[in-house]
Amino acid sequence: MRIFNKFKNTKGFISTYTHILKTRNMNKEAITRAKALSHWHIYGIESAKDDFSVPASTIYRWRASL
């Protein structure tokens, strides 16, 4: 019997699936923190502070706890 990979040439499927598994059991506070850290990484600290209404020290503390 030949072994094959049914997901060969499906770009991004496995990474999306693992992301869903990670975030499926997260509570709302953890999801908010993850969104804030992602926003900070893309747009900067000032934008993250304004959009999520948290001080910069809180965002740095969340990042340090990872």
Secondary structure, 3 states (H helix, E strand, C coil): CCCCCCCCCCCCHHHHHHHHHHHHCCCHHHHHHHHHHHHHHHHCHHHHHHHHCCCHHHHHHHHHCC
